[in-house]
Amino acid sequence: VAAILIVLDVFIGIIAVVGLFFTWNQLRARRRRSGAKGVVLVVDRLTPRRKNIARLQVSLRMVGPTVRYEVGLDLEAHGTAFDVSTPKPEMRPSMGCEDAEMSWSFEIPEDELDNVWVIASWMSTENADLRMAALASNLGTAHTYEWRWAADFRVSRAGHWRRRRSPTTPPRTVAGMGPLELGRAPGRGRAAAPTAEAPDED
């Protein structure tokens, strides 16, 4: 009898561990976090209210002492604005770590998720200048891109989207099409051939 109880205890323990592992993976799949230096963008999958309609919440917050300016959130698909029933948050003239996070809840058809990007954009200080910065996160995948300017702004004022990835993987450049406010999400067909660039330090 004692041996049977021990076997049952072990079996129940294994089931409990597997259940916790499965639950943790489900939670991770429903929340995706990305960010640039001092900026955190979070996309949460909420419990859907209607069949085949995804319900999401996007949150943007600042960390650290730096203040960002003209902070906003947008949705884009194929490089143009993507409309949802819930109006996007008002652009904030400035936003720091002590300010409340910017939040946006909306619903999108499941089959549209892979085509839609949430764009977080802001102006950051670069010495005495203000320069646009942005993150683009795909709602259906884990792909996140960061808008990067040329290393020396005096030599080149060109910018491009760069996919954020682990430092051990060679970076790939995605051609930028101009200022973010004109609508330039990194959509299909815009990927340039891989180039030999030095990895960025995030």
N, C-alpha and C positions, 0 to 999 in steps of 0.2 A: 504493500500500500504506500509506504514511504517513497519507494522508487517511482511509483506512478505519479505521486504528487510533485516530486522533483521534476520529472519530465514535463508535466503540465505547466509548472511554473516557468520552465525554460521556454516552452512553446509560446506561452502567453507573452513573455518578455520579448521574444523575437517579433511577434505580431505587433506589439506596441512600438518597437523601434522602427519597423517598416512603416507603420502608420504615421509616425512623427516625421520620418524622412519624406514620405509622399506629401504630407500636408505642407511641409517647408518648401518643397519644390513648387507646389501649387501657388503658394504665397509669393514666391520669387517670380513666377511666371506672370502674375497679375500686377506686379509693381516693377517698373523699370526706372532706374535713376541714371542720369547722365549729367555732365557739367563741365564748365570751363573753370579757370581759376577764379574762385570767389563767387561762382554762380552755380546753383543746383537746380536742375530741371527734372521733375518727377512725373511719370505717366502711370496712372493707376487704372486698372480694369475693374469697374464696379459691377455689381450684380445686375444683369440686364433686366429690363422691364418688359421688353417685347422680343418676340422670336426673330432671330437673324439681325438684330439691331444691337450693336456694341455700345456700351455706356462707359465713358471714360472721364477721368478728372486729371487735368494738368495743373501742376503747381510749380511756381517759380519763386525761389528765394535767394537772398544774398548772404554770403558768409564772409567774415573778415572785416577789416576797417574801411575798405574802399567803397565809395559811393558811385553807383552807375546812374546814367542819365538817359531820358527818353526810353524807358523800359517798356516793352510791349510783347504781346503774344499774338500769333497769327496761325491760321491753317492754310496750307497750300497743297494743290495737286497738279502735277505736270507743269509747275512753274506759274500757276495762276491761283488766285484766292479761291478757297473752298468754303462755301457757306454752310452753316449749321443753324439750327433754330435758336440756339442760345447765343446772344450777342457776346463778342469777345470783350475782355476787360478793357477799361479805359487805359490809355497809355499814361504811365506815371512820369512826371517831370524828373524825378530822382527817386532812388531806392537804395537803402542800405540795410545792414544786418539787423537793425533795430526796427525796421518797418515790417508790417504784416506781409506774409507771402501773397503773391498774386495767384489766384485760383480760377479755373475755368472748367465747368462740367458741360458735357454735350454728348449727343448720340450720333452714331454713324453706322450705316449698313455694314455688316461684316465683310461683304465682298469688296468694300472700298478701302479697307484699312491699309492694305499694302501700298496704295497709291497716295495716301495722305500723310503730310508731314506737319508737325507742329514746329513753328519757328519762334524762338525766343531771341529778341534783338535788343540791343542797348548801345549806348555810347559810353566808351571808357576813356580815361585820361591816358595820354601817351606823352610824357614830359609836359609841355605846355599846350599840346594839341588834344582835340577830341577825335576819336576814331571809332567807327562803327564796329561792333562785334556781334556775333550771333551763334546760336546752336540750332541745328535742324535734326529732329528725332522722328523717325518713321513710326507711325502708330501700329503697324502690323508686324514689324520686325524689331530686332535689337540694333539696327543700324543708326548711328549718330554721326553727324558731320559738324565740323566747326569751321566758321569763316576765318580764314587766315590771310593777312596782308603780306606783301613782300617784306623780306627781312629788313631792308633799308628803304624807308619811305622816301628818302631824298633821291634815290636812284629809280625806283619804280613805284607807281601807285596802284599796281595791279593787285587783285585779290583772287582767291579761289576757295572752293569748299574742300576740306580735307577730312576724310573719314577717320574717326577716332578708333584706335585699335591698340593692342598690346605692343609695348616697345620692341618685343622680339620679332614682330612681323614687319617686313618692309612696308613703308607707307605708300599710298597710291593717291595721286592727285585727281580731283574732280574739277573740271573747268568751271570757273565762276562766270556768271553772266551779267554782273553788275550789282548795283546796290540792292540790299535786301528789301527795301521798302517798295521796289518795283515788282517784287515777286520773283524770287529766283531759288526755289527749292531744288535740291539735287535730284532731278527726276531721271527716268530712264533715257538712255541715249546720250547722256551728257558726260559719261565717264571717259576720260582720256586714257591713252595707253599708259601703263605703269612707267614711272620715271624714277631715276636713281636720285632720290633726295635723302638728305640726312634726316633721321627721325627727330621729331620735335620733342621737346621736354614739356610734359604737361604740368 
